[in-house]
Amino acid sequence: MIIGGIALFRVLQHGNGFGGRARPSPEELLAERFARGEIDEQTYRRDVETLRLHNSGADR
């Protein structure tokens, strides 16, 4: 029972679909960095475009 409780705690802590928060997408991470002022608009737009180009190539 103790091992089961520890395993459940770890799953909930890491957000693997059992009530935890899902990981943000790369675009969401970029948007957060832009909103905090860590990157400028030009960098944000360039990086989003790069991600979209990379992801569209993965669908093939």
N, C-alpha and C positions, 0 to 999 in steps of 0.2 A: 504494500500500500504506500509506503514511504517513497519508493522509487517511482511509482505512478504519479504521486503528487509532485515530485520534483520534475518529472517529464512534462506534466501539464503546465507547471509554472513556467518552464523554459519556452514551451510553445506559445503560451500567452504573452510572455515577455518579448518574444521576437516577432510577434504579429504575423503568424503563419495562417491567417484566416479564421482563427478562433477568438474573435473579439479584439484583436490587436489592430493597430493602424497599418495599412499596406504601405509598402515603400513607394515614395513618389517617383514618377517617371523622370527620365533625364530632362525632358522639356520643363517639367514642373520645378526641378532643381534649378535650372537656368533662370526661370521666372522668379524664383525666390531670391537668387543671388542678385538679379537685376533690381528687384524691389528693395533689397537691403543696401543697394548702392555699391556692391562689391565689384560689379562689372558695368561698363557703359553700354548704351543702346547699340552701338555699332558691333561690339563684341557679342552682345546677346543675339542680335539678328543673324550674325555670321554663324554662331554656334548652333542656333536653332535650324538654320538652313542646312548646315553640315549634318546634323542629326537626321533631318528629314530625307536628305539624299542617301544617307547610309541605310536608313530603314527601308526606303523604297527599293533599294538594291537587294535587300535581304528577302523580299517577297518573291523574287524570281526563282 
